[in-house]
Amino acid sequence: MSFILREAEKIICAVLFLAMTFLGFANVVVRYGTHYSLASTEELLTNGFLLLTIFGAAIAARRGEHLAVGLLHDLLPRPAQRVVFVMSVLASVFLLVLSAWFSWQAMTNLIDNGMRSYGLQIPAWYYQAAVPFGFALVLIRYLQHARQVWKNGGEHEVIPDV
């Protein structure tokens, strides 16, 4: 169970990527065999890419491979580096909390207005449901990495992929 919790975003990304690959391949086979396309595949693949992006960001946050500009930080003395680090963590946490909150609001809006998807005609919020939780996972993984950096005295160690 601890493996699943520790590697949740990797498992989600692997399953999503496998399903998307199979779906894209099936669409190509059907299109070449029948000259028709599976209409719902575009909808499913587009939303799959959205989820892959968010859960991939959680992987990057956990490993310390998120986008960072360290030039100014590296030129500062050690005490100032720690202040800049805390400020960047606070700004990142604020941004991720807002992202989770706004994506939650978008999902509740889709539920309230009863919008349906264009291809499969299922409730559109089904696709949006994982987004706020994905941002929350990015936040958790980012805080885990920030804690590790703080314990290491500010050394940004990239966590290897095991």
C-alpha positions in Angstrom: 0.0 0.0 0.0 2.8 2.4 0.8 4.2 1.8 -2.8 0.9 2.9 -4.3 0.8 6.0 -2.2 4.4 6.9 -2.9 4.2 6.2 -6.6 0.5 7.2 -7.2 1.2 9.8 -9.9 3.6 7.4 -11.8 0.9 4.7 -11.8 -1.8 7.1 -13.0 0.5 8.4 -15.8 1.4 4.9 -16.9 -2.2 3.7 -17.0 -3.3 6.9 -18.8 -0.5 6.7 -21.3 -1.2 3.0 -22.0 -4.9 3.6 -22.4 -4.3 6.6 -24.7 -1.8 4.6 -26.8 -4.3 1.8 -27.2 -7.1 4.2 -28.0 -5.0 6.1 -30.6 -3.9 2.9 -32.2 -7.5 1.5 -32.3 -8.6 4.7 -34.0 -5.9 4.5 -36.7 -6.8 0.8 -37.4 -10.5 1.6 -37.6 -9.9 4.6 -39.8 -7.7 2.7 -42.3 -10.0 -0.3 -42.3 -13.3 1.4 -42.6 -12.5 5.0 -43.7 -14.4 6.2 -40.6 -13.1 7.6 -37.4 -14.0 6.8 -33.8 -15.5 10.2 -32.9 -15.0 10.0 -29.2 -11.3 9.3 -29.3 -10.4 13.0 -29.8 -12.4 13.9 -26.7 -10.8 11.1 -24.6 -7.3 11.8 -25.9 -7.5 15.5 -25.3 -8.7 15.1 -21.7 -6.1 12.3 -21.2 -3.3 14.8 -22.2 -4.6 17.3 -19.6 -4.4 14.6 -16.9 -1.0 13.4 -18.0 0.3 17.0 -17.8 -1.0 17.6 -14.3 0.1 14.2 -12.9 3.4 14.6 -14.7 3.9 17.9 -12.9 3.4 16.0 -9.7 6.2 13.7 -10.7 8.5 16.6 -11.5 7.6 18.4 -8.3 8.5 15.4 -6.2 11.8 14.9 -8.0 12.7 18.6 -7.9 12.7 18.9 -11.6 10.2 21.7 -11.9 11.1 24.8 -13.8 13.3 27.1 -11.8 15.6 30.1 -12.5 18.4 29.8 -10.0 20.9 32.5 -11.3 20.0 35.2 -8.7 19.5 32.6 -6.0 23.0 31.1 -6.6 24.7 34.5 -6.4 23.2 35.3 -3.0 24.9 34.5 0.3 23.6 31.4 2.1 21.2 33.2 4.6 19.7 35.2 1.7 19.3 32.0 -0.3 17.2 30.5 2.4 14.9 33.6 2.5 14.5 33.5 -1.3 13.8 29.8 -1.0 11.0 30.3 1.6 9.5 33.1 -0.5 9.5 30.9 -3.6 7.9 28.0 -1.7 5.2 30.3 -0.3 4.5 31.7 -3.8 4.4 28.2 -5.3 2.0 27.0 -2.6 -0.2 30.0 -3.1 -0.4 29.3 -6.9 -1.1 25.6 -6.4 -3.8 26.2 -3.9 -5.4 28.7 -6.2 -5.1 26.3 -9.1 -6.8 23.5 -7.1 -9.5 25.9 -5.9 -10.3 27.3 -9.3 -10.3 23.9 -10.9 -12.7 22.8 -8.2 -14.9 25.8 -8.9 -14.8 24.9 -12.7 -15.9 21.4 -11.9 -18.8 22.4 -9.6 -19.9 24.9 -12.4 -20.0 22.0 -14.9 -22.1 20.0 -12.4 -24.5 22.8 -11.8 -25.1 23.7 -15.4 -25.4 20.1 -16.6 -23.0 20.5 -19.5 -22.4 17.3 -21.5 -19.3 16.3 -23.5 -19.6 16.7 -27.3 -18.5 13.2 -28.3 -19.8 10.8 -25.8 -22.6 13.0 -24.3 -21.5 12.2 -20.7 -21.5 14.8 -18.0 -18.5 17.1 -18.8 -17.5 17.3 -15.2 -16.3 13.6 -15.4 -13.2 14.9 -17.2 -12.7 17.8 -14.8 -13.0 15.7 -11.6 -9.4 14.6 -11.4 -7.9 18.1 -12.0 -8.3 19.6 -8.5 -7.0 16.4 -7.0 -4.1 16.5 -9.4 -3.2 20.0 -8.3 -3.5 19.0 -4.7 -1.1 16.1 -5.4 1.3 18.5 -7.1 1.2 20.7 -4.0 1.8 17.7 -1.7 4.8 16.5 -3.8 6.2 20.0 -4.0 6.0 20.4 -0.2 7.7 17.0 0.2 10.6 18.2 -2.0 10.8 21.6 -0.3 11.0 19.9 3.1 13.9 17.7 1.8 15.7 20.7 0.4 15.3 22.6 3.7 16.7 19.6 5.6 19.7 19.4 3.3 20.5 23.1 4.0 19.3 24.4 0.7 20.9 21.9 -1.6 18.5 21.1 -4.4 18.9 17.4 -4.8 17.0 15.8 -7.6 15.4 12.6 -6.3 16.3 9.8 -8.6 13.6 7.8 -10.3 13.5 4.4 -8.7 
